[in-house]
Amino acid sequence: MARFRQPIEQLARSYTEAWCSRDPAQVARHYVSGGTIAINGGDATGITDVAAAFIAAFPDIEVSQDELVFRDDGSVEYRWTFTGTSAETGKRVRVRGYEEWMISPEGLIAESRGHFDQAELDRQLQHGIGAVT
């Protein structure tokens, strides 16, 4: 895994930049053709569709990479924080989460399983960041 660490670290940096570009096609370039992401145990969905939905929901989305964890099973955990303003409610949100990546032999994301606290996102969409409910 050590020899693969540097390319995956670069993939993660570039992936973060792609999300911040707010261009779903740039995000998708980090996945194999037809690559998917399943969020919070949901159905696997094409990454371009997921990226487009998040970017539409949060037009000023910013993603930061918090940590990259290399697991013994060969998977990689990409931990992130995203901030943005909801296009629907106008409330500012900040949510932390992570994606479990399976990396293809080509060095791209073959499959991702994303996780974040949906209840916390829903609370922030209603009340904004830092509001006590």
Backbone torsions as a table, in degrees:
resi	resn	phi	psi	omega
1	MET	NA	-28.2	-175.5
2	ALA	-57.2	-41.3	-178.2
3	ARG	-70.6	-18.3	179.5
4	PHE	-93.2	-9.8	-175.8
5	ARG	-59.1	-50.4	-176.0
6	GLN	-61.4	-46.4	178.2
7	PRO	-63.9	-34.0	179.2
8	ILE	-72.7	-36.9	174.7
9	GLU	-61.1	-40.6	177.4
10	GLN	-66.8	-40.1	176.8
11	LEU	-58.2	-44.7	-178.6
12	ALA	-64.5	-42.8	178.0
13	ARG	-61.9	-45.5	-179.1
14	SER	-66.1	-37.8	177.5
15	TYR	-61.7	-43.5	177.9
16	THR	-60.6	-46.8	178.7
17	GLU	-61.5	-37.7	180.0
18	ALA	-63.0	-43.5	177.1
19	TRP	-61.1	-41.0	-179.1
20	CYS	-69.8	-20.0	176.7
21	SER	-71.8	-20.1	-178.2
22	ARG	62.8	33.5	178.9
23	ASP	-120.6	106.5	-177.8
24	PRO	-55.2	-33.4	179.7
25	ALA	-65.6	-36.9	177.6
26	GLN	-66.4	-40.1	177.2
27	VAL	-61.6	-45.7	-176.8
28	ALA	-63.7	-27.1	179.9
29	ARG	-63.3	-12.4	179.6
30	HIS	-89.2	-1.4	-179.5
31	TYR	-113.7	155.8	170.8
32	VAL	-62.8	161.3	176.8
33	SER	-56.0	128.2	-179.1
34	GLY	79.7	12.2	-178.1
35	GLY	-60.0	147.6	-175.4
36	THR	-128.9	161.9	172.4
37	ILE	-135.3	137.3	173.9
38	ALA	-111.3	127.2	-175.5
39	ILE	-108.4	128.3	177.9
40	ASN	49.5	42.6	176.4
41	GLY	80.5	5.3	179.1
42	GLY	-76.8	-175.4	179.5
43	ASP	-68.3	146.9	174.5
44	ALA	-65.7	131.3	-176.8
45	THR	-131.1	148.1	178.4
46	GLY	-56.5	135.0	-175.4
47	ILE	-62.4	-34.5	179.7
48	THR	-62.2	-41.9	179.0
49	ASP	-65.2	-42.1	-179.7
50	VAL	-65.8	-46.4	179.4
51	ALA	-60.7	-44.7	179.9
52	ALA	-60.5	-40.1	-179.7
53	ALA	-66.3	-43.9	179.0
54	PHE	-66.0	-40.9	-179.3
55	ILE	-67.3	-37.6	176.3
56	ALA	-67.7	-38.6	-178.7
57	ALA	-72.0	-30.6	-178.4
58	PHE	-133.7	79.1	-172.8
59	PRO	-59.1	-22.3	179.1
60	ASP	-105.6	25.8	-175.1
61	ILE	-53.1	136.4	173.2
62	GLU	-129.4	133.0	178.8
63	VAL	-118.8	136.6	173.4
64	SER	-122.7	143.5	176.7
65	GLN	-86.6	122.9	-179.6
66	ASP	-91.4	-40.0	-176.3
67	GLU	-166.4	155.2	175.4
68	LEU	-127.9	121.8	-176.6
69	VAL	-115.6	125.1	177.5
70	PHE	-96.3	119.5	-177.1
71	ARG	-95.3	156.5	-179.5
72	ASP	-63.0	-26.6	-178.7
73	ASP	-80.8	2.4	178.6
74	GLY	94.7	-8.5	177.8
75	SER	-83.8	166.5	-179.7
76	VAL	-128.0	136.6	176.2
77	GLU	-106.9	116.2	179.3
78	TYR	-100.3	109.9	-179.1
79	ARG	-98.2	134.4	-171.7
80	TRP	-140.3	166.0	168.8
81	THR	-131.4	133.7	172.8
82	PHE	-120.6	145.4	174.8
83	THR	-126.9	153.2	177.9
84	GLY	176.6	171.7	178.3
85	THR	-110.3	127.5	-178.5
86	SER	-65.6	127.7	176.2
87	ALA	-66.2	-25.6	-177.4
88	GLU	-85.5	-47.8	-174.0
89	THR	-103.1	-16.1	-176.8
90	GLY	76.3	4.2	-179.2
91	LYS	-87.2	142.8	177.3
92	ARG	-84.2	137.9	-179.5
93	VAL	-127.9	154.9	171.9
94	ARG	-143.0	116.7	-174.5
95	VAL	-130.0	136.5	174.3
96	ARG	-103.1	149.6	177.5
97	GLY	-166.6	-167.9	178.2
98	TYR	-155.7	159.4	174.4
99	GLU	-122.6	137.9	173.2
100	GLU	-98.2	114.7	-176.1
101	TRP	-101.9	138.5	163.1
102	MET	-105.9	123.5	-175.7
103	ILE	-94.8	134.7	179.3
104	SER	-76.7	164.0	175.2
105	PRO	-58.4	-23.9	179.0
106	GLU	-80.7	-3.5	179.5
107	GLY	84.7	17.1	177.0
108	LEU	-109.3	167.8	178.1
109	ILE	-76.3	121.1	178.4
110	ALA	-87.6	-35.7	-176.9
111	GLU	-157.3	143.5	178.0
112	SER	-134.6	141.7	172.2
113	ARG	-120.1	112.2	-176.9
114	GLY	-96.2	146.8	-178.4
115	HIS	-140.3	134.7	171.2
116	PHE	-157.7	166.4	-177.3
117	ASP	-82.9	98.3	-178.0
118	GLN	-63.4	-37.5	179.9
119	ALA	-63.3	-39.1	178.6
120	GLU	-68.1	-40.7	176.2
121	LEU	-60.9	-45.7	179.4
122	ASP	-59.6	-40.8	179.1
123	ARG	-63.0	-44.9	-179.9
124	GLN	-67.1	-35.2	178.0
125	LEU	-62.9	-29.9	179.5
126	GLN	-86.7	-39.6	-170.9
127	HIS	-116.7	-15.7	-177.4
128	GLY	90.9	173.4	-179.4
129	ILE	-66.9	137.2	171.3
130	GLY	76.4	-2.9	178.8
131	ALA	-71.7	139.5	177.3
132	VAL	-97.1	128.8	-179.6
133	THR	-117.1	NA	NA
